[in-house]
Amino acid sequence: MKQLLVIAIALASVNAFATRARVSALGNAVQLIDTQTVLTNPADMMSMGDYANIESGTTATTTYNSNTEGTVVRSYGNSKLGLTLGHQSTNASAYSTGAATPGLRFAASQAFMTATFGGAGAGAGLATVKGQQNPVNIHYGTKMNDWALAGTLVYSNYNDKNNDEKESSAGIRLGARNEAWDAKLGIGLGNTYENGTEKFSGTSGYSAGIGYKMEDWYFNAYIEAAGFKVEKAGTETAKLDYMSSALAAVKSHKVDGGNIFYGVTLAQDERKFKLVSGAEVKQTALTLPILVGFETEAASWLTLRGSVSQKTLINSSKADVSGTTAQEFAPGANSTVAAIGAGLKFNKLTLDGSLQGLTGDTQTQDLNSNKLLSQVGITYLF
C-alpha cells in the first residue's frame, strides 16, 4: 500500500494541470464537464459545486495551457460568481498554427516565419512578441428554468513606457447548458501587441459550438475563426486568416466504478498567409481522429484514467506557396497519442496529474517520467 501511494503521488504530480491533467489524460474528449471546461463554456460551472482550483506552471511560458493560473467559484443563491487569474485566452492567443507556435501572436513572430516559410518569410514577422500579461477572467452564471446560462469577461493590459512596448486583449464568452443541449460562443473584442514601430493586430476572432446528448451518445459541432496582421513602420508585412471546424460523436459506457468511452472527430483546418515577399501560403488539413478512453475509481482515494487517440483513415495535409504545392501528405505520419493520469482525493481536496506520450514519427512516444514533479495542481470543493 505504501508503494502504491508513492506511485500515485508521483503520477498526480506530472504535468499536473489540476483538472487540465484530467482533461489531458482523457484526450480532451468533447463530452467532459470539468473545472477546466468552464474556461470555454462558462455554463459548466453551474453543473458543479463551489471550488478553488490552482494550477502550477511557468509564468513566462509561450505554450498555451502550461502557465500558472487559478480559479475560484462561489454560489450566491441560484447564481455563481467566479474569478480566474492567469488563464491564456482562446480569444486572444490560443489558435494553434503549427507545432512550434501555441497561438496567434507567436505565429506572427519572425522565428516562426523563418522556420516555416524560409526565405519567403524573411522580414515578415515580429522581432519580439508577448502573450497576454496578467489576464483576468470574470465569470457569472445563473439558472433559468431547466437552463444554466453564464458569461465570462476576458481582459489583459501591459505597458512598458520606457521601451514603448504594450499589449492588450479583451473578449467575452457565453455559454448555456441543460440536460440534453449545450452551446458556447467566444468573441474576441481586441487583441494587440506593439513594440516601437512593430505592431500585431488580431482580427475579431470567434468560436462557437453546440452539443447534444442522447442516452449514452454525445454529438458536437464546433467552428472557430481568427487572424492577424503584422505592420512595420505602418507597412503591412504579414497577414493570416484561420478557419477550423469539427464534427464529433462519442459513445460512453458506464461500468462498475467508472466509465469507458470511444469517439471519432472529423476536423478541417485552413490557414492563409500573405507575406511581404509577395508569397501567398495556403495550408489545409483534413483529419479523422479516433479516441478511446476510460476513467475508474481504483480506490476511495484514487482515480485512474487514460486514453489513446490516432488520426486514422483520413490524415491529409497540404501546403501551397503561390500556387505551387510545397508539401502534401495523404495520409500523414504517425499521430498516435497515449496518456495516463491519476487523481488523489483527500476529503474535498483533489490532486491530479498525467503522463502523456510524445507524438510524431521521430518521437519515442514513451509514457515516461522525464517531467516528474514539474507541475502540481489541486482543486478544493467547498
N, C-alpha and C positions, 0 to 999 in steps of 0.2 A: 504493500500500500504506500509506503514512504517513497519508493522508487517511482511508482505511478504518479504520485503527487508532484514530484520533481519534474518528470517529463511533461505533465500537464501545464505546470507553471512555465516551463520553457516554451511550449507551444503557444501559450497565451501571451508571450512577450515578443513574438517575431512579427515584424511589420505590423504591429498592432495599431489598427486604425480605430480602436474601440469597436464600434459597430461597423466601421469600414472593414474590419477584419472579417466579420460575419458575412457581409455582402461580397467581399472578395473571395472568401472560401467557397461561397455558393455560386460563383461565376457571374455575379451581377445579374442574377435571374430577375426577369421583369415583374414577377408576381410578389416580390418581397415587400413587406411593410416593416420599417425599421427606423430607429432614430436617425440614421443616415439618409433615408429616403425623404425625410421631412425637408431636406435641403433641395429637393427637386419638386416634390409635391407637398406643400405646407399642410394640406388637409390630413396628411398621415399622422400628425401629432394628436389629432382628435381620437385616434384609434389606440392610443397608449396612455399610460398614467403619467404623472409628473416625473420629470427626470433631470439629472445633471449629467453631462457627457463631456469628458476631457480626453483629447487625443494628442499624443506627443508627436513631434516631427521636427523639421528644420525650418526655422523662421525665414531664412533667406532662400528657401528652395525655389526652383523654377519648374518643379514637377507637380502637376495637379494631384491633389488628394494625398500629398505626403507632407503637408505643412502642419504646424501646430494650430489647433483650434479647440473651441469648447462651446457647448450649448447648455442652456438651462430653460426649461419649460414649466410653467406653473398654471394651475387652474384657478379661474375666478368665476364661480357659478357654472354656467353652461359654456363658458368661453375659456380660451387658453391664450396666454401671452408668453412669447419666447424671445430669447436673445442669443445670437451666435457671434462669436468673435473669431476672426482669423480665417474663415472659410473662403477659399478662392472660388469666385462665382462662375458658373457656366455661362452666364450672360456676358461676362467680360473677357475671360481668357482661357476657357477650358475646351474649346473646339480643337481637337487634335488634327494636325495637318502633316504628321509624319512621326516616325519613331523617335526622332531626336528632338521633337518640339511638343511641349504639352499644351500649347494654346496659341491663340491668335497673335498676341504680342510677340511671342518668341518665334513664331513663324515669320515675323517681319524683320527679324534680326539678320545682320549681314552674315553671321556664321551659318544660319540655316540656308540663306540664299546661295551662298557659295558651295556648301556641301551638297545641296540638292540640284542646283542648276549649273554649277561650274562657272565657266566664263560668262554665260548668259546672265548670271545673277550678280556679276561684279558691279559694285556700286549701287545696288538696288535697295539694300536693307539698311536697318538702323545700326549704327556703330555700338550703341549701348541700349538696353531696354530694361524696364522694371515691370513686374507684375503688380497686382493690387497691393497697396500698402495699408495695413491695419483695417481690412474690410470688416464691416459691421452688417449683420442681418437681423432685422426685427420682424418677428412672426406674430400674427394674430389669427385666431380661429374661433369659430362658433358652430353650434348645431342649429339646424333649421328643419324641423320635421325629421325625415329619415336621412337628411344630408348633413355632412360635415363640410363646411366652407372655410377657407383660410387664404391668407395672403402674406407675402414677405416683401419687405423693402430692403434693397441692397445698396450700400454706399461705401466708397473709399475715396480718400483725398490725400495728396502728398505734394509738398512744395519746398524744394531746396533753393532758396533765394540767392545764395552765393554762387551756385553753379548753374542757375537758370534751368533747373530740371523739375518737372512736375508730372503727376499722373492723377487721373480722376476716373471714377466709374459710378454708374447708378443703374438700377434696374428694379423690376418687380416680378414676383412670381405669384400666380394664382392657382388654387387647387380646389377640387371638390371630390367627395367620395361618399358612396352609400354601400349597401351590402353587395350590390352587383356591379355598379359602374364606378369608374374613377376617371378624372380628367385633370390635366395640368397645362399651364401656359406660362412661359417665361419671356419677358420682353426687356431687351437692353435699351436703356434710355440715354446712355452716354458711356464712352469708352475711349479715353485719350491718354497719350503719353508724349511729352515734349522734352527735348534736351537741346538747348541752343536753337540752331536752325533746323534741326530734325524733328519731325512730327509724325506720330502714329494716330490715325483716326479710324476707330471702328465704326462700321455701319450699324444700323438699328437691327441687331440680331434678334431672332426669336426662336423659341422651341415650343412644341405643342404635342401632347399625347393624349390618347384615350384608351381605356381598358374595359373589358367586360369579363365577369366571372360567371361561369355556367357549370354548376356542380363542381367536378374536380378539374375542369378546364379553365384556363385564363388566356384571353386573347388581347393583344395590344398592338396599337398603331402609333407611330412616332415620326415626327418630322422636325428638322431644325435647319436654320439658315443663318449665315453670318458672313462677315467680310471685313476688309480694312483697306486703307490706302496709306502709303508712305510718301511724305513730302520732305524735300531737302531744299532749303532756301526758297520755298514757295513753288518748287517744281516737283510734280508727281514722278516718283521713280519706281513704284511697285503698287500693284492692286490685286486683291484676292476676293473672289466670290465663292462661297462654300454652301453646298446643299447636301443634306443627308436625310434618308428616310428608311424606315424599317417596319416590318410586319412580323409579329411573334405569336407563337402558340405554345403553352406549357401545360403539361398534364401532371397532376400531383396525386400521390397515393399515400394516405395516412396509414402508418404501421404502428405496432405496439411501441410507444415511447418515441416515435419520430415520424419522419416524412421523407419519401423518395419522390423525385420529380425528374422529368425529362422534357425537352422542348427544342424548338427549331426557330430560327430567325432568318428572314430574307432581308438583307441590308444592301442599300445602294448609296454610294458617295460620289460626289463630283466637285472638283476644285478647279477654278480657272484663274491662272496668274497672268498678269501683264507686267513686263519688266522694262526697265529703262533702256535696255539694249534693243528693244523692239520685239523681242521674243514673246510669244504667247504660248503658255504651257497649260495643257488640259490633262488632269488626272481623273480617272474614273475607276470605280471598283464595284463589283457585284459579288456578294458572298452569301453563303448559307451555313452559318454556324449551328452545330448541333451540341446541346448541353445536357449532361446527366449529372445530378447531384443528390445529396442526402444530408439529413441532419437528425441526430438521435441523442437521447438523454442516456449517456453511459452510466451515470450515477446521479444521485440527487444533487450533487455539487458540480457535475461535469457534463458538458455537452460537446459532442464531437460532430464535425461536419466536413464535407469535401465535395469536389466537383471535378469534372473533366469536360473540356469542350474542344471542338475541332471544326474547321471550315471544310465541310465535306461536299462532294459532288459539284458544287459551284464555288469557285475560289479564283475569280478572274480580276485582273487589274491591268491598266493600260495608261501610258503617259505619251502624249503628243507634244512636240515642240515645233511651233509654227507650221503645223500640218503634217509633220513627219513623225512617225512612230519611233520613240526613243527606247521604250521598254514595254513589254507585253508578256503577261503570264496568264495561262488558261489551261489547267489550274496552276495556282501558285505553290510556293514552297511550304514546308512543314509549318503548321499553325496550331498544333496541339498544346493546350494549356491545362495543367493539373494543379489543384490547390487543395490543401487540407487545413483545418483550423480547429480551435478548441475554445470553449468558454468556461471559465471557472465562476461559480456562483457562491457568494458568501452572504446569506440572508438577502438583502436588497441590492447588494453590490455585485457587479459582473465584470470580470476581466477577460477580454477577448484577444485573440491573436490568430495569425495564419502564416502558412508557408506556401509559397507559390513557385512553380517551376518556370524557368525562362522559356521564351518562345523563339522560333526561328530555326532554319535548317542547320545553322552552325552552332547552336546553343546546346548545352548539356541537358537541359530540362530536369536536372536533379532537384528533388524536394529536399534541399539541404539546409543546414543551419548557419550559412555564412553571414547572415544578418541577425543572428540570435541576440535578443535583448536590445536591438537597435531602436525599437519603439514600443511603447506601452500605452494602452487605452483603457479607461474604466467608465462604466455607466452606473449611476446610482438612481434607483427608483424610490420615490418618496411620496 
